[in-house]
């Protein structure tokens, strides 16, 4: 079926399209004028001549964004402004309910003496006048630091100690252990991920007492020729016994981190911790201390103890 239109109908349709185009053009002009006016109003506080052209362009761009947000009713202004911090004081009663202020957290840093000079965050002087450099140890990024702040009496890592650190990641905690053991100690850092291993190797280039090993800690025989007997092992509970049979000397000590959700998420955290401690006892480990890592880690615990501790011989009568 075909439709035929005469010249009058075609002329009327053309006039209608032209009128529609004209209305759209007028609407676009109104929108543009309103946007420019709002942008000029928002940018009115800026100086007329800005010596920095980049800042001028950024200011104009921000003013236009705010103008579009005002015109469209979108919350762009809130997104472009700096958010208020939670630590601000509560709002006055006249403004409705007071804003909740979070409770102060425990200390989030712990200072340690820095073995690598020139890259520390704090410098102090001893009583004899010698300068000592310190680094900040963040317990929110280190389970070992969280255990220290949690109340561990002794984690057996001291100057001159040989430590096997399993799950070294990028080497944040390993660098602090390196500071503790000093130049006379040694840290074997094992990490399976090649991406984290690159950061670990770069860190070890500046620390001569760190030996990075990019290998799977579930197979200690694969790096047996690289690691000697050690005094302390820091690891997770599941791979401790495998490595202790190869590298931990009799009478040595261990520090493990237990994450309850990774072992059994259906049981309470305390039940998981108790079950893991019983497994340690079955593998000839003797747990001495146990602390939770709250508030730094959720459902985490740190257990410290000895390995194949020799029995005390009774004195001959």
Buried (B, 14 or more C-beta within 10 A) or exposed (E): EEEEEEEEEEEEEEEEEEEEEEEEEEEEEEEEEBBEEBBEEBBEEBEEEEEEEEEBEEBBEBBBBBBBBBBEEEEBEEEEEEEEEEEEEEEEEEEEEEEEEEEEEEEBBBEBBBBBEEEBEEEEEEEEEEEEBBBBBBBEEBBBBBBBBBEBEEBBBBEEBBBBBBBBBBBBBBBBBBBBBBEEBBBBBBBBBEEBBBBBBEBBEEBEBBBBBBBEBEEBEEBEEEBEEBBBBBBBBBBBBBBBEBBBBEEBBBBBBBBBEEBEEEBEBEEBBEBBBEEBEEEBBEBBBBBBBEBBBEBBBBBBBBBBBEEEEEEEE
